[in-house]
């Protein structure tokens, strides 16, 4: 399967169902369901669409419905919206149909069902965070489903090779940065299996020693492309909002989720600062309110923002005037701006605000700003996270390149 972000898949699915001529209220319900799924993916630090994680979301919703936590209509909406995304992900289109049965993610072996429940209880007893428990359970379920497809019905029959062959199937589903968490989850489950004496083999020996992280070149925009983005038409009320969000991403490097959640009280006009608690890390972050950014935010608040009691700065441009709906809204805005200005229109070019965050890091790095300072500006909890931006500093990378003198090649080696 081709890698695609959840935000982009939601946009494609919306386009795919447009010919079905659903009512506006129906479209609103679908967006509500997709917004909830986007929140679930964000809690699991997952940007790319992952079918197993989406299916795990449906299963958790079903359990919540059975326990009376959520209503039946909400569970059915969750199930339907996920099925629509999976259909577009796998087939590239969506054909309307009545789905009576649940997604085929239920384990068939009674022993595996019991094992998964016992494993979840064990995770809960250790005091792990709910998000960690959900993710670890999802990975254990995925591993057990893999064993069922191979015809292995008992953990005692699992060999080291069976474990090692499981991981290549995960590569298209998870980002390289997420694979370390995947490996930790499988390690935890197999350790539990071994502690319960369900196998005589140390299956953890088959887990790769590293996640095989790709050394990818981080996507950024050039100064020329930045000028193109800022030369668009932002005169309409929604345009004033989009410009303010664009400048926040370009000049401060805030994540999309933090831009969406930015509140009026977070802007301290007297001290010229932006003060937030980051959604991803839960850590406080104080940034300078640059004149260009402050002017754009003020222009939107005074001349573009709908009258509302909402505490959030950026609202929908049409009723109901509520906070924008997560990363998908940010992606839709950046996609619109880039399409209108002709920036990053290649087939595989990423068009989200995150590449603008990358661009700020690249600019700071090329100006020889120390990595710890860049890390503080971007709000990284792990200082080593900033090292990935080294691939953007082409000027200094050229200084590191080795010459070919002294590496003579014989004629026959060239042939």
N, C-alpha and C positions, 0 to 999 in steps of 0.2 A: 504494500500500500504506500502511496505517496504521502509524505509528511505534510500536515496542514494544521494550522492553529485552530483552536476551538472557535475563536472569534470569526475567522474567515469562513469556517464551515457553516456557522450560523447564518452568515450573510448569504452564502450560496444556497442554503436551504430555503431561506426567505424568498429568494429569486425563483427557486424551483417550484414553490407552491403558489406563486402569484397567479399563474393561469387557472388555478382552481377557483378563483374568485370567492374566497372566504370573506365573511363580513369583517369589519374593522374590529369588532369585539373579539372575534376568534383569533385574529392576528395578535391582538393584545394579550390574549391568554397564552399563545405560543411563546411570545417574547418573555412573558412572566416565567414560563417553565424553563426557557433557555437561560434566563438571568440566574435562576436558582442553580442550574447545572454549572454555570460559569463560576459562581461562588464556591461550589463544591470543588471544582478543579483548582481554583485559586488556593483553597485551604490545603490542597495536596501539592502545591507548587508545580502544577502541571499546566503548561501553555499549549502544547500540541494536543490534538484530539487523541484520546486513547479509548478504544472500544471497551476493553476490560474495566477501566475505571468508570465509564459511563454506565455499564451494566451493573457494576457494584452499587452505584448510586440508586439505580432502580430497585435493587434487592433491599437496600437499606430503607427505601421509601415504603416498600411492601411490609417490612417488619414494623415500621412506624404506624402504618395503617392498621395492621393486625392488633397492635397494642393500644390503638385508639389515640395515638399522638397526633395523627393527621386524618383529615376526612378522605372519603373514597374518591371524591372528584379530584382532589389534589394529587392523589396517587396515580389516578388514571391519566391526568395531565402530564405528570412526570414521565410515566411510561410512554405515552404517545410522542412527546417531544423528543425523547431520546431515540425512539424508533425512527422518527423522521430523519434525525441527524445521521444515524447509522446507515439508513437507506441511501442518502445522498453521498455519504462517505464511501460506500462500497459500490454503488451503481451509478453515481453521478446524477441521479434523478430521483423523483419521488412519485410513486403511484398511489393514489388514495385507496386505502383498504381498511377493513374492520379487523382490528387486532384483539382477538379474544384471549389468546394465550400470552403468557409472560415471555420475556426474552429467554432464550435457551441457555441460561447460565447456571441452572440448578444442578448440583451434584447428584448423581444417581446412586452411588454406593453409600449404603447406610453407615458403614464404618468411617467413610470420609466426612459425611455430614456430622457425625458425632465428634470426630477429631477436630473439625473446624470450630465447633461450638466450645469444646474444651479448651482449645488454643485461645479463643477470644477471652474466655473467663480467666485464663492464666495471664494474659496481657493486662486485663483490668486489675488483677490482684497486684501487679507490679507497680501500679500507679502511673502508667504511661498516659500521655495526653490522648484525648478522644480522636484527634486527627491521626495520630500515629497508630492507634489501635485499628482504625478504619482502613488505613493504607496497608498495614501488615496483614490484616485479615483478607483484604482484596488480593494481595499477592499470593497468600497461602491458597486461597480459593482458585486462583488462576493456575497455580502449580498443580493442584489436585485435579483440576479439569484436564490439564495436559496429560497427567498420568492415566486418566480414564480414556482419553482418546488413543493412548498407546496400548490400552487393554490391560493396564496394571491396576489391580484392584486391592492390593495390600501394600503397605509401606515396607513390609519385610522383603518384598520382591523388587524394590527399587535399587538399581545399580548406580554406580558413580557416573557411568556414561549417560544414563537417563537424565541425571541432574545437569550435566554439562551441555546436553543437547537442548535443554529448555531455554537457555539464555539467548541464542541467536534469534529466536522468535520474538523476543522482547525489543530488539534493537529498533524496528520501525515504529514501535508504539510509544517509546519514551525518549525524551531529550537526553543527550549525553550527560548533561549535568544532573539528571534525575537517576541515572543508572546506579550511582553509589548508594542511594536510598533503597533502590530495588534490591541490590545485593545484600544490604543490611537486613531487609525484610525477610528474604529467603533464608539468610543465615539464622535469623531468629527462629523461624519456623522449623528448620531442620534440627536446630539445637534442641528445641522442645520435643521433637519426634525422638531424638536420641535419648533425652532424659526420661522419656516415658517407656523406654526399652522396646520401641516399636520396630527397631532395626538393629542389626548387628554391625552395620557398616557406618563409618563416620562420613556421612554424605556431604558434610561441609567441605571436605577436601576437594570436591568437584567444583566448588564455587570459584570463579576467576578471582585472582588476587587483586585486580583493579578493574575499574569500570570500562576500561578501554576508551577513555574520553577522547573525542575528536579534538585535534588542534585546529579549530576552524578560524577563519578570518572573520572578525566581528563586522557585521554590516553597519556602515556609516554613510552619511551624506557629505558631499563636497561643499565648500563655501559657495560655489556657483549654484548648486542645487538649493542651498539654504536661502539664497537671494530669490530664487524662483518661488519657493514656498511662501515667502513673505510678501511677494508681489501680487498675490491673489486678491480677489475682491472680497473684503471683509466688512462691507458697509451695512449689510442687513443685521438685525439683532442676533440671529444665529451665527452670522459671520464674526461679530464682535466676540461672542463666546468662543468660537473656534480659534480665533487669533490669540486670545488670552491663554487658552489651553496649549496651543502650539508653542507659544513663547515660554510657558512654564516648562514644557518638555525640553525645548532647545537650550534655555538659559540656566535652568536649575537642575535638570536631569531627574526630576521627580518621576517616580513610576506612575503608570496609568491609573492604578487603583488609588494612589494617593492624590492625584489630580482630581479624580472623580469625587473623592471623599473630602476634598478641601472645603472647610467651613468659613463663613464670614469672620468668625472669631479667631481663626488661625492667622489672619492677616493683621499684623501689628503695625499700623500706619505710622505711629509716632517714633517707634524704634526702627522702622523700615526692615522688618524681619518677617519671615514665614516660619511659624512654629507648629509642628505636628508631631504626632506619634505614628510611626510608620506601620502600615497595615501588615506588611509581610514579616517584619522582624519584631514589631512591638516596642521598638526603641525610639526615644525622642530624637528629633532632628530640627535644627535651627539653621535657616538659610537666609542670606541677605535678600531683601526685596529690591531687585534692580529697578532702575527708573523705567526702563522700557516695559518690563513685566508689570510693574505697579500701574503704569498708565493704561495698559491694555485691560487689566482687571477692573480698574476704576471706570473706564469707558463702558465696559460691559455691564457693571453693576448699575451705573447711572442711566445708561441709554439703551441697554439691550435685554437686561434680565427681567423676566416677567414678575409682576407683583405676587409675592408668595411669602408665607411664614416659614418656609423651609430654611434650615440653618445652613444648608449647603450652597456654595457659590454657583456652581454650574447646573442649570436646570434644563429640562426639555423645552424646546421652543414652541411646542403645541400642548394643549391641555390633555391630561392633567399635568400641571407644572410641578413635576417632581424631580428628584435627583436623577441624573443620567444612570443608565443601567449597566454599570460595570465596564469591563474591558472591551466588550463588544461595541459599546457606544464609542469608546476612544478609538478603536480600530476603524469604525465607520467614518468618524470625523477625519482621521489622518488619511484614510484611503480616499476620501472625497477630495481633500486638499491636494494630495499628490496626483490624483488623476486629472484634476483641473489645471494643474501647473506643469504636467508632463514630467514629474519626478518619480524615479524608481518604478518604471512601467514594464520592466522585464518580466518574463514568465515566472521566475522564482524569486524576484525581489520582494523583500519584506517591506510592508508599508505601515507597520504599526508605530506608535510613539516610542517604542523601545529603541528603535534604531536612532532616534534623536537623542536619547539618553546616552547611547553608545558614542554618538558624535561629540557630545560635550566632553566625555572622558577622553576621546582621541585628541580633541583640541587642547585640553589641559596637559595631556601627556606630551604632545609635540612642543608645548611651551615649557617643557622640562619641570612641570609641577611634580613634586615628590608623590610616590604612590600612596603613602598614608594620608596625605592631604586630599587626593582624589577620592580615596575610600571614604573619608569623612563627608565630603560633599555629596557623594552618591548614597550615603547612608548604609554602607555595607557593614554587616555585623562581623563578617570574616574578612580580615584585611587581605587575605590571599585571593579573594574573589576579584580584586581589581587587576590582578596579573593577566587576566585574559585579554585586557585591552592593549597589551604590549604588541599584539599582532597588527594594530592599527597604525603604529608609529613607523611608517615606511622610511622616513629620513634616517632615524637611528638604526633601524634594521639593516639598511644598506651598509652602515659602518661595521656591522657585525658579519657581513657576508665574507666568505673565504674565497680567495682567488684560486685559479686553476693551475697556476705556475707550479711546476714540479710534478704534475700529474700527467705524464706523457702517455698517450694512447697509441698502441701499435696499430699498424694498418689492418692487420687481420682481426683486431678487436672491434674495429669500426664496422666490419662487414657482418 
